[in-house]
Amino acid sequence: MDAVMTNQCPSPPRAEIQVDVDAIRRNVALLAGLAAGSGAQTMAVVKADGYGHGATEVAAAALSAGASWIGVASVDEALALRAAGIKSKMFCWLHTVADDFASAVAAGVDLSVSSPRQLSSAVSAVRAAGREAMIHLKIDTGLTRNGCLPADWPALVEAAARAQADGAIEVAAVWSHLACADQPGHPSIDRQATRFDEAAKMAVDAGLQPLRHLANSAATLTRPDLHFDLVRPGIAVYGLNPVAGLSVPLRPAMTFRSSVSLVRRAPAGESVSYGHTWTTPAETTLALVPVGYADGVPRALSGRMRVWLAGRNRPVVGRVCMDQIVVDCGDDQVHEGDEVILFGPGDRGEPTAREWADAVGTIDYEIVTGMYRPRMRRRYLGDPCPGDTHAESDS
Ligand SMILES: *Cc1c(COP(=O)(O)O)cnc(C)c1O
């Protein structure tokens, strides 16, 4: 039942991100079910390497669980997914002036267009690619970040309709992004929805037949009336709930594990780690864990964090260093090689990414997205263990 417990590799990890692919599938099935209830399809957002979980693996899992589109920020991210064999409908929305639209069009990646300049880049790319470009026109309905301002919208729609009539592009969608969907009832949500309706209607009036998409995770969970034709959940795919106080059976997919590398007994009065910010009040057992801020443990958690070790949460004492933390285990029996959980889904009472985020004044998006680093091992539950050449595939 508990996949985390039954899928441990025998060799204790130094720093490991474990990704529960089943949890991702179940989260996507839940989201796609909500969308289907409104007649909408689901685009799983896997930008930033799948919020740290691995874009290709998450995309494959999401597509197997009811998503029919994959969304990423950049052309490069989209092309990497194509190279990895992801063949679904795919959309990217954040471009530099140098981005390779021709390769994107040739690879069948839909492009967002926020301005006449981006539209002409897309039209030029069509000549190079020898294939029609699928375009999603982005209206800025009030996030005031990317997108076309309402005042410039009629001209952009008209130019896009001309390019479509010329056979260069197809306007596949009109879309926008919400500013405050994680605060249900925030007045900006309805204001943005009204502007979105108006913008989509203008496109229809210009003879276009676009899909409409607006909802991120929060709106997918709380605003079925804003699902339109397609929803774009990101964070909820990974099992993190963006709406405070909303009860929804999502399961966090990421667990951050390490193991005890050294156990020592320390007498009373010994000060621990850089700056000597903590001193043993009595004789105690200290466990050294070989992860630090280079592995994504925020140094700002120094003196304020716990890890799950030998059956319960225990305080990390002294400073979080680049590569190491020290755990106070009192008089309990702990052993070198014991598993340490830095954060996980929380079922055993271990800390969660949300707890870290709250403690350092950020959101869990930033915690999980920042976790994957070059010296981190990332494992998918069900994968063979590293070095285990006898593992059989169970698929
Ligand atoms: C990141 C992103 C999403 C997903 O947002 P979540 O809050 O993670 O669900 C959807 N659309 C756009 C344009 C995004 O940038």
The ligand as an SDF file (V2000), in Angstrom:
LIG
                    3D

 15 15  0  0  0  0  0  0  0  0999 V2000
    2.6380   27.8710  -14.8420 C   0  0  0  0  0  0  0  0  0  0  0  0
    1.4580   28.1440  -15.6720 C   0  0  0  0  0  0  0  0  0  0  0  0
    0.2860   27.3820  -15.5370 C   0  0  0  0  0  0  0  0  0  0  0  0
    0.0950   26.3890  -14.4080 C   0  0  0  0  0  0  0  0  0  0  0  0
   -0.1280   27.1210  -13.2270 O   0  0  0  0  0  0  0  0  0  0  0  0
   -0.3760   26.3480  -11.8270 P   0  0  0  0  0  0  0  0  0  0  0  0
   -0.6590   27.4330  -10.8650 O   0  0  0  0  0  0  0  0  0  0  0  0
    0.9120   25.6430  -11.5360 O   0  0  0  0  0  0  0  0  0  0  0  0
   -1.4930   25.4280  -12.0560 O   0  0  0  0  0  0  0  0  0  0  0  0
   -0.7370   27.5840  -16.4430 C   0  0  0  0  0  0  0  0  0  0  0  0
   -0.6110   28.5060  -17.4160 N   0  0  0  0  0  0  0  0  0  0  0  0
    0.4750   29.2850  -17.5530 C   0  0  0  0  0  0  0  0  0  0  0  0
    0.5320   30.2910  -18.6210 C   0  0  0  0  0  0  0  0  0  0  0  0
    1.5430   29.1370  -16.6810 C   0  0  0  0  0  0  0  0  0  0  0  0
    2.6160   29.9240  -16.8080 O   0  0  0  0  0  0  0  0  0  0  0  0
  1  2  1  0
  2  3  1  0
  2 14  2  0
  3  4  1  0
  3 10  2  0
  4  5  1  0
  5  6  1  0
  6  7  2  0
  6  8  1  0
  6  9  1  0
 10 11  1  0
 11 12  2  0
 12 13  1  0
 12 14  1  0
 14 15  1  0
M  END
$$$$
